[in-house]
Amino acid sequence: MPELSLRYRLLLFLYSNSNIAGCVLALFGLGLYFGGIIDRGWGLITAGLYGMGWIGWYRRKAEVGPMATDMSAEMLHDAFTRLVATAKTLPPEAKSKLTSIEQRLAGLLPRLAELRESADARAAHTISQTVLSYLPDAINRYLKLPPAFAALHVVTDGKTPTKLLIEQLGVLDQTLGEIETNLYSGDAVALAANGRFLSDKFGNTRSLF
């Protein structure tokens, strides 16, 4: 995602949960002032309440960082499971793409060692990087955005962050689908070749008896 302008950075701040929480507590402070409960120092009290709300809500999203690309299939599966656990707040269409990716990985990860030893080792690298880098980068960056900003504000090419995320997940899903097709096509060709071998070897077996 391209670097945001000052205007969009301001909008990100205004839409953030931290700012909203701070404003709620600041309004509570103003209510105390207009209700006659506090008088002197009401401005400092209100500002302090805002700061408490902002700091109390602020937290960084847990991220799944990149790891070694020679991880086992089991370790990659665990890393993907942890990533999915952080993605519960994604919009429905993005969740659908992530579910499709999960289904593809369920078939590809058990074949990872085989792919790494094959002539098309790039496919294994793509699978590993999808789990360790491409997906976490897209999802974690999206989750840092306030939901309203992500859904409503156009940031590039007429697209909102939500639209961009869905497109990126779609690209990854399609890429894994192509790896699936190549892998399973190879299986089908090998099966056909084995059938011809068996036919040649045992086709006339009955004539021997």
Secondary structure, DSSP 4 states (H G I P E B T S, - for coil): -PPPPHHHHHHHHHHSHHHHHHHHHHHHHHHHHHTTS--TTHHHHHHHHHHHHHHHH--PPP------TT--HHHHHHHHHHHHHTTTTS-HHHHHHHHHHHHHHHHHGGGHHHHHTSTTHHHHHHHHHIIIIIHHHHHHHHHTS-HHHHHH---BTTB-HHHHHHHHHHHHHHHHHHHHHHHHHHHHHHHHHHHHHHHHHHTTGGGG-
